Amino acid sequence: MNTSSTVEKTVRTQLKRMLEAGCSFADVRFYDEDRTERLVLYDGNLEVNYQRWEKGIGVRVLKNGAIGFAATADLNAIPECFDRALANAEAAAQLLGFPKDMGSAEPVSGKYQPRFQQDPFAVPLPEKLNLLKRVDEKLRDNTVEHRMVSAHFQKRRIFYYNSEGTEIERWVMNTFAGMTVMARDRDGKAQRRSYELDSDGTGSRGFEWLANPQAFEVHTERIKRELSEIVAAEALPPGRRDVILLPGQGHLQVHETIGHPLELDRILGYELSFAGGSHVKPEMIGTLRYGSEKLNAKVMVVENSPGTFGYDDEGTPQHEYYLIKNGILVNVLCCRLDLAEANAKAGRVVVSQSGASARAAGFYKTPIDRMTNVCIEWGSDGTLEDIIRATENGVILDMPVSWSIGSNREHFHFGCEIAWEVRDGRITRVFKNPTYQGHTLEFYNSLDMVGDRSTWRLFQVANCGKGEPNQIMEVGHGVPVMRFKNVLTGEGR
Amino acid sequence: MLEPRIRNLLLEARDYARKQGLNAEFSFHRERSSLIRLGNSAIALSTAEELSRLDVSVQEGRRVGSWTLTADISSFDQLKEALNRAAENCRNSLAKDYEPIFGVVEEPVDDTAGFDPALETLSPVTKSELCARVIRHLKPRGSYDFSGSWSTGSTEMYYLTTANDHEAYRKLTDGRLVLVLKDQVQKWELAVEKTQKRAGEFSAEEIIAEFETLLPIYEQNPGYKTEIGNQRVLFGPQAIAQLVSLCVWGGFFGRAYEEGRAFTSRNRFGDKIFSEMVTLTDDPSNPDVFGMPFDFNGKRRRPFLLVKNGIFTNVTYDSQTAAKYGKQPTGHDLNNWDLVFGTGTGPADLKSAMALAGNALYIPHLHYVHLPDPTRGIFTGSSRFNALLIRDGRPVAPLFSSRITDSIPNVFNNVVAVAARSVAQNESSTYERRTPEAQSVPAWLLCDQVRISDVADSF
């Protein structure tokens, strides 16, 4: 492995020492290089010009059924870091519940590098700024009061070692970007219309994606036009109507009401004091009707997604599996650590293998159950136009403005940027200030149309927050156009 | 003062920047963090992190560039490289259409008053023992399970610039414990939360007593599903802090105010915007808060009045917004605030507050609050821990999860009474780096005409 031989040698020695000290498992993530760059142009001014560089190790040990974690940026203090992790495990074992168990796994030796042509960190800053400036100029318009263009790049090299002999080297490479235009409507309310860099799941994750005019710049004229329509529009009148979610809104709906409630640590109650629990219980896996037969949610391995990373932070290779099949909950997002507890609590085997969901946001964070690529399979109900033609009274909604979900993810309230009214099979006008709310299972049971492949887009979420200590993680969601019947929309007051 | 080894390296880097003719700012952050996370009445995770971060920023005319390093600060060469990277970043950046304000440490600060070595090194064993006492005492009473977390640690912040020789340093400790008791059959959840500045500020017995105050109501009564519509609500500390945060975010940021995106944008200073019972201040001198003494533009932080007895008094300007709009920075180039909601004349204790409320909903926690419409201050969020139905001045039933969707101006204009006693509410963020933050809020706030927009069938 092409890493610092000193670190590698020390880590191997320490892993052996942890086994000798009575640990049943230990692992280490060494971030040799973790780079982040953020650029934000606001009204043409470069308001954020930020570059970050990190290096260090995170150690996890399992002893007497308890997990201890420690991290340090001081690579001369690796043995001491192992000692702290060991002491933490021993302290945690004093108040033990269901003993943690990693199960068994064959050693893996692997390497993963996402596909990219142009490393964003090798592109000179002026070239990146020229691109953003060009987009910013295209957004400039008399109808636009404020405009924002942003880009966010990530590059990491992570070495993973565990006491079972697994050794993995992997690279992370992500490109995120967005553009937003803003203006006030006649009520004085600030309105906005935005576009986030998305894909059809194929392609690569380098700078060339952002630089492709058809992927990013092409959206400037559309969002300006749509903003002017929002500004001139009436507010969405409250009432029940069908809701057609475009992927720009559908991905957040899936993230919040399928992704988070299906994280096994939430299901088992390990997030109650912070992010909350889940309405799903272990015994429901395999039987719970989560939605209509149209609903197929799947963990996918999508080439061009920040949720694709080869191996998770326990060394498990990524693989595809259904979470919800024809509306029935069949699996959850999980790592190795909690499988035994889930099965014991369910009284039967409900989760048979790790979902490769163990992810940590940095060397100084411990791996937890995270979303990867939680996607909705495309359906057979045609194009967006087909779905509109089949709708008597509805609204098409796109892009989140606000989101709020009950602590067990059972009820939600979302605000969106724009609504297009649909009457008798055609779009009639634009509404501003659209909101909708519902209850998770009831809502997904009202799913009655799922668009075809042409409607499916992969959205990137760069800032999913979860865990204590809190972590920000990157995930991906591939989602088609979806129609839900008879949803409560708009605000009464 | 900062450990001499690192301080000397940073001073050397500043001198080097001066010799190079660079306008440079150095901001050092070091944390020692320790956390236990509970789940299923056991310690699910125990962590310890020791991290050092350095932010270097260089300004040249209208151009600014930065470089951040998370690694052990061990040599001058390392700092020189960080400075050179920031300088290169600056040279290659775009010029702004306004003159950025360069950081100047207004006056030297060396603040370690909030540091307690015993809290910095509070062992996971000590934490486990306290939690175990609570669990052992209460768990046998029902089908109860406990979860939660207890984070403690120290934070050091050190800031200096090439503009002058002053240094600003701060070291403090903080802790936050949240214990959640969940009935596994009924699914309701109770929480007790503690904020600490020093070790030993609370005991297992206190936590047990707090749980026992609420437990009988939850144990003996089924959940209550309230109606959608306007209701009287008695807010508790966490909910009040959430409302204050939303209020500041949606109404008192200079950038949003200037651009017409704040719900205060159509107001002028001196307008009455809230009930006269509402006074909001950013006050680092308040004993409940963690008291950030300087901001990261070198500004000395002092009490800053936002709303006085309902009168709109001021908005905050970070240096970037101030530069763009020709204002003076107000000491708000920071992540951690010291917000204070002034106390009132209502009774101090919750029992008397409930008696005063008569028929109301008690909502001490708001979960996942958001602002769908900042221009009108419309927020939404759902009730969570410890929520109760109050009838004839007494708590009578636990409340099913209920959503509030209303506007900040409406809620803060319909204040009926405010507690005379303040409490510290920990609002620390651990998203990136340890940033201790607490608000001083009244123990309760009684409001009329609060809009309940949705009610679930369960907790």
Interface residues (C-beta under 8 A of the other chain):
Chain A: D34 L41 G44 N45 L46 E47 N49 Y50 Q51 R52 W53 E54 K55 G56 A66 I67 G68 F69 A70 A71 T72 A73 D74 L75 N76 R84 A85 A87 N88 A89 A91 A92 A93 Q94 L95 L96 G97 F98 K100 P124 L125 P126 L129 K133 E145 H146 M182 R184 D187 G188 K189 A190 D265 L268 G269 Y270 E271 L272 S273 F274 G276 G277 H279 E341 G362 Y364 T366 V401 S402 W403 S404 I405 G406 S407 N408 E410 H411 H413 G415 N433 T435 Q437 H439 G465 E468 P469 N470 I472 E491 G492 R493
Chain B: S33 L35 I36 R37 L38 G39 N40 S41 A42 I43 A44 L45 S46 T47 A48 E49 E50 L51 S52 V64 G65 S66 W67 T68 L69 T70 A71 D72 S74 R85 N89 C90 N92 S93 L94 K96 D97 Y98 S123 P124 V125 S128 E129 C131 A132 I135 D145 S147 G148 S149 S151 V178 L179 V180 K182 K187 E189 A191 E259 G260 R261 S265 R266 Q320 K324 H367 Y368 V369 H370 L371 P372 D373 P374 T375 R376 I378 T380 G381 S382 R384 S401 R403 T405 D406 S429 T430 Y431 E432 R451 S453 D454 A456 S458 F459
